[in-house]
């Protein structure tokens, strides 16, 4: 029997895509629970999520103010009732339940402790995108992220970096999978040029700040990586 998983979606002003993402996840038979965290959205995101409120799989957490992606992910993990967790970004286009199965498969087969899914519209993107480690689509064991929930809450957009450092530093296995044909729009496609630049700079700052705050983890992660070539 296939283990049920908990899917966690964190949303901030994603009225254009949130409904289609929720529908796709609810249609996945291996998802036993969907936790959607609205991070103080100022558009119709909360209203659209509430349209699914009667689905028995759905748990809706509606935060009154923006707390950041890391806080929302940690909040979802703390409420999750299944051991396997899948994180899904709220702004994905043409998302399908097949991507959840692709993320979970290496976990179920004991091939990895964390699976990171890289959305790729074409082969070039799949091969050369340098931001693959920062992708938000990932599957993990709940027990593995419980020790860093407090750190996740404070990390905002540095949360994926924090997870990567922690998993590398503790010797856990990370596997990457390519989510072909899945579109993850860039900020320039979602907002004005000026706002997009501001958002990119803010994310970069939060990522750098996360690395600095957890520099001991970073040192351990680098050391583990170097030692892996000597075995």
Phi and psi restraints in degrees (value plus and minus 20) as a CYANA .aco file:
   2 UNK   PHI     -94.0   -54.0
   2 UNK   PSI     112.5   152.5
   3 UNK   PHI     -87.8   -47.8
   3 UNK   PSI     120.0   160.0
   4 UNK   PHI     -97.5   -57.5
   4 UNK   PSI     129.0   169.0
   5 UNK   PHI    -141.0  -101.0
   5 UNK   PSI     140.1   180.1
   6 UNK   PHI    -124.3   -84.3
   6 UNK   PSI     105.0   145.0
   7 UNK   PHI    -118.5   -78.5
   7 UNK   PSI     117.6   157.6
   8 UNK   PHI    -142.9  -102.9
   8 UNK   PSI     105.4   145.4
   9 UNK   PHI    -141.5  -101.5
   9 UNK   PSI     105.0   145.0
  10 UNK   PHI    -129.4   -89.4
  10 UNK   PSI     107.2   147.2
  11 UNK   PHI    -149.1  -109.1
  11 UNK   PSI     116.2   156.2
  12 UNK   PHI    -158.0  -118.0
  12 UNK   PSI      90.0   130.0
  13 UNK   PHI      33.8    73.8
  13 UNK   PSI      35.7    75.7
  14 UNK   PHI    -140.3  -100.3
  14 UNK   PSI      25.7    65.7
  15 UNK   PHI     -84.0   -44.0
  15 UNK   PSI     -42.8    -2.8
  16 UNK   PHI     -95.9   -55.9
  16 UNK   PSI     -46.5    -6.5
  17 UNK   PHI    -145.5  -105.5
  17 UNK   PSI     -34.6     5.4
  18 UNK   PHI     -79.2   -39.2
  18 UNK   PSI     -59.2   -19.2
  19 UNK   PHI     -84.5   -44.5
  19 UNK   PSI     -65.3   -25.3
  20 UNK   PHI     -87.2   -47.2
  20 UNK   PSI     -55.2   -15.2
  21 UNK   PHI     -86.0   -46.0
  21 UNK   PSI     -65.1   -25.1
  22 UNK   PHI     -82.1   -42.1
  22 UNK   PSI     -65.3   -25.3
  23 UNK   PHI     -78.8   -38.8
  23 UNK   PSI     -64.7   -24.7
  24 UNK   PHI     -82.6   -42.6
  24 UNK   PSI     -61.3   -21.3
  25 UNK   PHI     -88.8   -48.8
  25 UNK   PSI     -62.5   -22.5
  26 UNK   PHI     -84.7   -44.7
  26 UNK   PSI     -44.0    -4.0
  27 UNK   PHI    -103.4   -63.4
  27 UNK   PSI     -21.8    18.2
  28 UNK   PHI    -109.8   -69.8
  28 UNK   PSI      99.9   139.9
  29 UNK   PHI     -88.6   -48.6
  29 UNK   PSI     -41.9    -1.9
  30 UNK   PHI    -105.1   -65.1
  30 UNK   PSI     -26.7    13.3
  31 UNK   PHI    -106.4   -66.4
  31 UNK   PSI      93.4   133.4
  32 UNK   PHI    -114.1   -74.1
  32 UNK   PSI     -34.3     5.7
  33 UNK   PHI    -174.5  -134.5
  33 UNK   PSI     114.5   154.5
  34 UNK   PHI    -142.4  -102.4
  34 UNK   PSI      97.5   137.5
  35 UNK   PHI    -125.6   -85.6
  35 UNK   PSI      98.4   138.4
  36 UNK   PHI    -131.4   -91.4
  36 UNK   PSI     103.6   143.6
  37 UNK   PHI    -130.9   -90.9
  37 UNK   PSI      95.3   135.3
  38 UNK   PHI    -109.6   -69.6
  38 UNK   PSI      98.8   138.8
  39 UNK   PHI    -113.2   -73.2
  39 UNK   PSI      39.2    79.2
  40 UNK   PHI      45.5    85.5
  40 UNK   PSI      16.9    56.9
  41 UNK   PHI     -79.0   -39.0
  41 UNK   PSI     128.3   168.3
  42 UNK   PHI    -128.7   -88.7
  42 UNK   PSI     -16.2    23.8
  43 UNK   PHI    -128.3   -88.3
  43 UNK   PSI    -167.7  -127.7
  44 UNK   PHI    -113.5   -73.5
  44 UNK   PSI      -5.6    34.4
  45 UNK   PHI     -75.6   -35.6
  45 UNK   PSI     -69.7   -29.7
  46 UNK   PHI     -81.1   -41.1
  46 UNK   PSI     -63.6   -23.6
  47 UNK   PHI     -81.3   -41.3
  47 UNK   PSI     -60.8   -20.8
  48 UNK   PHI     -89.4   -49.4
  48 UNK   PSI     -57.7   -17.7
  49 UNK   PHI     -83.6   -43.6
  49 UNK   PSI     -58.9   -18.9
  50 UNK   PHI     -83.9   -43.9
  50 UNK   PSI     -37.9     2.1
  51 UNK   PHI     -86.8   -46.8
  51 UNK   PSI     -37.7     2.3
  52 UNK   PHI    -125.1   -85.1
  52 UNK   PSI     -10.9    29.1
  53 UNK   PHI     -82.0   -42.0
  53 UNK   PSI     -44.7    -4.7
  54 UNK   PHI    -104.3   -64.3
  54 UNK   PSI     -25.3    14.7
  55 UNK   PHI     -93.4   -53.4
  55 UNK   PSI     108.2   148.2
  56 UNK   PHI     -85.6   -45.6
  56 UNK   PSI     -39.0     1.0
  57 UNK   PHI     -97.6   -57.6
  57 UNK   PSI     -42.1    -2.1
  58 UNK   PHI    -108.2   -68.2
  58 UNK   PSI     111.3   151.3
  59 UNK   PHI    -139.7   -99.7
  59 UNK   PSI      99.3   139.3
  60 UNK   PHI    -126.1   -86.1
  60 UNK   PSI     103.5   143.5
  61 UNK   PHI    -132.3   -92.3
  61 UNK   PSI      95.0   135.0
  62 UNK   PHI    -129.8   -89.8
  62 UNK   PSI      78.1   118.1
  63 UNK   PHI     -98.6   -58.6
  63 UNK   PSI     114.2   154.2
  64 UNK   PHI     -90.9   -50.9
  64 UNK   PSI     -42.1    -2.1
  65 UNK   PHI    -162.2  -122.2
  65 UNK   PSI     141.2   181.2
  66 UNK   PHI     -90.2   -50.2
  66 UNK   PSI     103.4   143.4
  67 UNK   PHI    -134.5   -94.5
  67 UNK   PSI     -30.8     9.2
  68 UNK   PHI      81.4   121.4
  68 UNK   PSI     134.5   174.5
  69 UNK   PHI     -80.8   -40.8
  69 UNK   PSI     -63.7   -23.7
  70 UNK   PHI     -79.9   -39.9
  70 UNK   PSI     -62.2   -22.2
  71 UNK   PHI     -81.6   -41.6
  71 UNK   PSI     -65.3   -25.3
  72 UNK   PHI     -83.9   -43.9
  72 UNK   PSI     -61.7   -21.7
  73 UNK   PHI     -83.4   -43.4
  73 UNK   PSI     -63.0   -23.0
  74 UNK   PHI     -84.8   -44.8
  74 UNK   PSI     -59.4   -19.4
  75 UNK   PHI     -81.8   -41.8
  75 UNK   PSI     -61.9   -21.9
  76 UNK   PHI     -83.8   -43.8
  76 UNK   PSI     -63.9   -23.9
  77 UNK   PHI     -81.1   -41.1
  77 UNK   PSI     -60.7   -20.7
  78 UNK   PHI     -84.9   -44.9
  78 UNK   PSI     -45.1    -5.1
  79 UNK   PHI    -118.0   -78.0
  79 UNK   PSI     -28.9    11.1
  80 UNK   PHI     -87.5   -47.5
  80 UNK   PSI     123.3   163.3
  81 UNK   PHI    -129.4   -89.4
  81 UNK   PSI     -23.5    16.5
  82 UNK   PHI    -131.2   -91.2
  82 UNK   PSI     135.4   175.4
  83 UNK   PHI     -97.2   -57.2
  83 UNK   PSI     -50.3   -10.3
  84 UNK   PHI    -119.0   -79.0
  84 UNK   PSI     110.6   150.6
  85 UNK   PHI    -142.2  -102.2
  85 UNK   PSI     117.0   157.0
  86 UNK   PHI    -139.9   -99.9
  86 UNK   PSI     103.5   143.5
  87 UNK   PHI    -114.1   -74.1
  87 UNK   PSI     113.0   153.0
  88 UNK   PHI    -151.1  -111.1
  88 UNK   PSI     109.6   149.6
  89 UNK   PHI     -89.6   -49.6
  89 UNK   PSI     130.0   170.0
  90 UNK   PHI    -105.7   -65.7
  90 UNK   PSI     -31.1     8.9
  91 UNK   PHI    -124.8   -84.8
  91 UNK   PSI       0.3    40.3
  92 UNK   PHI     -98.1   -58.1
  92 UNK   PSI     123.2   163.2
  93 UNK   PHI    -121.7   -81.7
  93 UNK   PSI     128.8   168.8
  94 UNK   PHI      28.5    68.5
  94 UNK   PSI      19.1    59.1
  95 UNK   PHI     -91.5   -51.5
  95 UNK   PSI     120.8   160.8
  96 UNK   PHI    -152.3  -112.3
  96 UNK   PSI     134.9   174.9
  97 UNK   PHI     -82.4   -42.4
  97 UNK   PSI     -40.4    -0.4
  98 UNK   PHI     -83.3   -43.3
  98 UNK   PSI     -48.1    -8.1
  99 UNK   PHI     -90.2   -50.2
  99 UNK   PSI     -52.7   -12.7
 100 UNK   PHI     -83.9   -43.9
 100 UNK   PSI     -64.8   -24.8
 101 UNK   PHI     -82.1   -42.1
 101 UNK   PSI     -57.9   -17.9
 102 UNK   PHI     -85.7   -45.7
 102 UNK   PSI     -58.4   -18.4
 103 UNK   PHI     -89.2   -49.2
 103 UNK   PSI     -58.9   -18.9
 104 UNK   PHI    -100.1   -60.1
 104 UNK   PSI     -48.4    -8.4
 105 UNK   PHI     -72.9   -32.9
 105 UNK   PSI     -69.3   -29.3
 106 UNK   PHI     -83.8   -43.8
 106 UNK   PSI     -49.3    -9.3
 107 UNK   PHI     -87.1   -47.1
 107 UNK   PSI     -67.6   -27.6
 108 UNK   PHI     -84.3   -44.3
 108 UNK   PSI     -50.3   -10.3
 109 UNK   PHI    -110.1   -70.1
 109 UNK   PSI     -11.0    29.0
 110 UNK   PHI      37.1    77.1
 110 UNK   PSI      15.3    55.3
 111 UNK   PHI    -115.6   -75.6
 111 UNK   PSI     -33.8     6.2
 112 UNK   PHI    -178.9  -138.9
 112 UNK   PSI     136.1   176.1
 113 UNK   PHI    -113.4   -73.4
 113 UNK   PSI     -47.9    -7.9
 114 UNK   PHI    -161.8  -121.8
 114 UNK   PSI     114.5   154.5
 115 UNK   PHI    -134.4   -94.4
 115 UNK   PSI     106.2   146.2
 116 UNK   PHI    -129.6   -89.6
 116 UNK   PSI     104.2   144.2
 117 UNK   PHI    -119.0   -79.0
 117 UNK   PSI     106.4   146.4
 118 UNK   PHI    -123.0   -83.0
 118 UNK   PSI      89.7   129.7
 119 UNK   PHI     -83.0   -43.0
 119 UNK   PSI     110.9   150.9
 120 UNK   PHI    -162.0  -122.0
 120 UNK   PSI     100.5   140.5
 121 UNK   PHI    -100.7   -60.7
 121 UNK   PSI     -39.4     0.6
 122 UNK   PHI    -174.1  -134.1
 122 UNK   PSI     154.5   194.5
 123 UNK   PHI     -85.4   -45.4
 123 UNK   PSI     -56.7   -16.7
 124 UNK   PHI     -81.7   -41.7
 124 UNK   PSI     -65.5   -25.5
 125 UNK   PHI     -82.2   -42.2
 125 UNK   PSI     -59.1   -19.1
 126 UNK   PHI     -84.8   -44.8
 126 UNK   PSI     -53.2   -13.2
 127 UNK   PHI    -110.4   -70.4
 127 UNK   PSI     -52.9   -12.9
 128 UNK   PHI    -140.1  -100.1
 128 UNK   PSI     -17.1    22.9
 129 UNK   PHI     -91.8   -51.8
 129 UNK   PSI      97.5   137.5
 130 UNK   PHI     -96.9   -56.9
 130 UNK   PSI     -28.6    11.4
 131 UNK   PHI    -117.4   -77.4
 131 UNK   PSI      -5.7    34.3
 132 UNK   PHI     -73.8   -33.8
 132 UNK   PSI     -61.9   -21.9
 133 UNK   PHI     -85.2   -45.2
 133 UNK   PSI     -35.6     4.4
 134 UNK   PHI    -116.8   -76.8
 134 UNK   PSI     -15.6    24.4
 135 UNK   PHI     -79.7   -39.7
 135 UNK   PSI     122.9   162.9
 136 UNK   PHI    -104.9   -64.9
 136 UNK   PSI     -37.9     2.1
 137 UNK   PHI    -100.1   -60.1
 137 UNK   PSI      93.4   133.4
 138 UNK   PHI    -175.3  -135.3
 138 UNK   PSI     132.2   172.2
 139 UNK   PHI    -139.5   -99.5
 139 UNK   PSI     117.3   157.3
 140 UNK   PHI    -164.9  -124.9
 140 UNK   PSI     146.1   186.1
 141 UNK   PHI    -107.1   -67.1
 141 UNK   PSI     113.9   153.9
 142 UNK   PHI     -77.0   -37.0
 142 UNK   PSI     -59.9   -19.9
 143 UNK   PHI     -81.8   -41.8
 143 UNK   PSI     -46.5    -6.5
 144 UNK   PHI     -97.5   -57.5
 144 UNK   PSI     -47.3    -7.3
 145 UNK   PHI    -118.5   -78.5
 145 UNK   PSI     -32.2     7.8
 146 UNK   PHI     -76.1   -36.1
 146 UNK   PSI     -58.9   -18.9
 147 UNK   PHI     -86.1   -46.1
 147 UNK   PSI     -36.3     3.7
 148 UNK   PHI    -136.5   -96.5
 148 UNK   PSI       0.0    40.0
 149 UNK   PHI     -80.3   -40.3
 149 UNK   PSI     -63.0   -23.0
 150 UNK   PHI     -82.6   -42.6
 150 UNK   PSI     -61.4   -21.4
 151 UNK   PHI     -87.3   -47.3
 151 UNK   PSI     -57.2   -17.2
 152 UNK   PHI     -82.6   -42.6
 152 UNK   PSI     -60.1   -20.1
 153 UNK   PHI     -79.6   -39.6
 153 UNK   PSI     -51.4   -11.4
 154 UNK   PHI    -114.1   -74.1
 154 UNK   PSI     -24.9    15.1
 155 UNK   PHI    -108.5   -68.5
 155 UNK   PSI     -36.2     3.8
 156 UNK   PHI      30.3    70.3
 156 UNK   PSI    -144.3  -104.3
 157 UNK   PHI     -97.5   -57.5
 157 UNK   PSI     -18.5    21.5
 158 UNK   PHI    -108.8   -68.8
 158 UNK   PSI     -12.6    27.4
 159 UNK   PHI     -84.0   -44.0
 159 UNK   PSI     -62.0   -22.0
 160 UNK   PHI     -85.6   -45.6
 160 UNK   PSI     -57.8   -17.8
 161 UNK   PHI     -83.0   -43.0
 161 UNK   PSI     -63.3   -23.3
 162 UNK   PHI     -79.3   -39.3
 162 UNK   PSI     -66.5   -26.5
 163 UNK   PHI     -81.7   -41.7
 163 UNK   PSI     -63.8   -23.8
 164 UNK   PHI     -80.7   -40.7
 164 UNK   PSI     -65.3   -25.3
 165 UNK   PHI     -82.1   -42.1
 165 UNK   PSI     -65.2   -25.2
 166 UNK   PHI     -82.7   -42.7
 166 UNK   PSI     -65.3   -25.3
 167 UNK   PHI     -86.9   -46.9
 167 UNK   PSI     -61.0   -21.0
 168 UNK   PHI     -85.6   -45.6
 168 UNK   PSI     -64.0   -24.0
 169 UNK   PHI     -85.8   -45.8
 169 UNK   PSI     -50.7   -10.7
 170 UNK   PHI    -116.1   -76.1
 170 UNK   PSI     -12.5    27.5
 171 UNK   PHI      55.0    95.0
 171 UNK   PSI       0.8    40.8
 172 UNK   PHI    -101.9   -61.9
 172 UNK   PSI     135.8   175.8
 173 UNK   PHI    -110.1   -70.1
 173 UNK   PSI     105.7   145.7
 174 UNK   PHI    -131.8   -91.8
 174 UNK   PSI     111.0   151.0
 175 UNK   PHI    -143.1  -103.1
 175 UNK   PSI     120.1   160.1
 176 UNK   PHI    -125.1   -85.1
 176 UNK   PSI     118.5   158.5
 177 UNK   PHI    -147.3  -107.3
 177 UNK   PSI     127.7   167.7
 178 UNK   PHI    -114.3   -74.3
 178 UNK   PSI     104.2   144.2
 179 UNK   PHI    -116.7   -76.7
 179 UNK   PSI      63.7   103.7
 180 UNK   PHI     -83.9   -43.9
 180 UNK   PSI     120.6   160.6
 181 UNK   PHI      53.5    93.5
 181 UNK   PSI     -18.8    21.2
 182 UNK   PHI    -105.5   -65.5
 182 UNK   PSI     108.7   148.7
 183 UNK   PHI    -124.1   -84.1
 183 UNK   PSI     104.6   144.6
 184 UNK   PHI    -135.4   -95.4
 184 UNK   PSI      81.0   121.0
 185 UNK   PHI     -82.3   -42.3
 185 UNK   PSI     122.0   162.0
 186 UNK   PHI    -100.2   -60.2
 186 UNK   PSI     145.5   185.5
 187 UNK   PHI     -81.6   -41.6
 187 UNK   PSI     -52.2   -12.2
 188 UNK   PHI     -84.9   -44.9
 188 UNK   PSI     -40.0     0.0
 189 UNK   PHI    -109.1   -69.1
 189 UNK   PSI     -27.9    12.1
 190 UNK   PHI    -132.0   -92.0
 190 UNK   PSI     -39.5     0.5
 191 UNK   PHI    -171.6  -131.6
 191 UNK   PSI    -197.4  -157.4
 192 UNK   PHI     -90.4   -50.4
 192 UNK   PSI     143.4   183.4
 193 UNK   PHI     -79.3   -39.3
 193 UNK   PSI     -65.9   -25.9
 194 UNK   PHI     -83.1   -43.1
 194 UNK   PSI     -66.7   -26.7
 195 UNK   PHI     -84.8   -44.8
 195 UNK   PSI     -56.5   -16.5
 196 UNK   PHI     -83.9   -43.9
 196 UNK   PSI     -64.0   -24.0
 197 UNK   PHI     -82.0   -42.0
 197 UNK   PSI     -62.8   -22.8
 198 UNK   PHI     -80.3   -40.3
 198 UNK   PSI     -63.3   -23.3
 199 UNK   PHI     -85.3   -45.3
 199 UNK   PSI     -61.5   -21.5
 200 UNK   PHI     -82.4   -42.4
 200 UNK   PSI     -62.8   -22.8
 201 UNK   PHI     -85.3   -45.3
 201 UNK   PSI     -59.4   -19.4
 202 UNK   PHI     -84.5   -44.5
 202 UNK   PSI     -64.8   -24.8
 203 UNK   PHI     -81.5   -41.5
 203 UNK   PSI     -63.9   -23.9
 204 UNK   PHI     -80.5   -40.5
 204 UNK   PSI     -62.6   -22.6
 205 UNK   PHI     -81.8   -41.8
 205 UNK   PSI     -64.9   -24.9
 206 UNK   PHI     -86.7   -46.7
 206 UNK   PSI     -54.4   -14.4
 207 UNK   PHI     -88.3   -48.3
 207 UNK   PSI     -66.9   -26.9
 208 UNK   PHI     -82.7   -42.7
 208 UNK   PSI     -60.9   -20.9
 209 UNK   PHI     -83.4   -43.4
 209 UNK   PSI     -58.1   -18.1
 210 UNK   PHI     -83.8   -43.8
 210 UNK   PSI     -64.2   -24.2
 211 UNK   PHI     -82.0   -42.0
 211 UNK   PSI     -62.2   -22.2
 212 UNK   PHI     -85.7   -45.7
 212 UNK   PSI     -65.2   -25.2
 213 UNK   PHI     -83.7   -43.7
 213 UNK   PSI     -51.4   -11.4
 214 UNK   PHI    -136.0   -96.0
 214 UNK   PSI      22.1    62.1
 215 UNK   PHI     -84.0   -44.0
 215 UNK   PSI     -47.9    -7.9
 216 UNK   PHI     -85.6   -45.6
 216 UNK   PSI     -60.0   -20.0
 217 UNK   PHI     -82.8   -42.8
 217 UNK   PSI     -60.9   -20.9
 218 UNK   PHI     -81.9   -41.9
 218 UNK   PSI     -63.1   -23.1
 219 UNK   PHI     -81.0   -41.0
 219 UNK   PSI     -64.8   -24.8
 220 UNK   PHI     -84.5   -44.5
 220 UNK   PSI     -60.1   -20.1
 221 UNK   PHI     -83.7   -43.7
 221 UNK   PSI     -63.5   -23.5
 222 UNK   PHI     -84.4   -44.4
 222 UNK   PSI     -62.6   -22.6
 223 UNK   PHI     -82.5   -42.5
 223 UNK   PSI     -64.6   -24.6
 224 UNK   PHI     -80.0   -40.0
 224 UNK   PSI     -61.5   -21.5
 225 UNK   PHI     -84.1   -44.1
 225 UNK   PSI     -64.4   -24.4
 226 UNK   PHI     -85.2   -45.2
 226 UNK   PSI     -64.0   -24.0
 227 UNK   PHI     -84.8   -44.8
 227 UNK   PSI     -45.5    -5.5
 228 UNK   PHI     -84.0   -44.0
 228 UNK   PSI     -42.3    -2.3
 229 UNK   PHI    -106.3   -66.3
 229 UNK   PSI     -28.6    11.4
 230 UNK   PHI    -117.4   -77.4
 230 UNK   PSI     -25.7    14.3
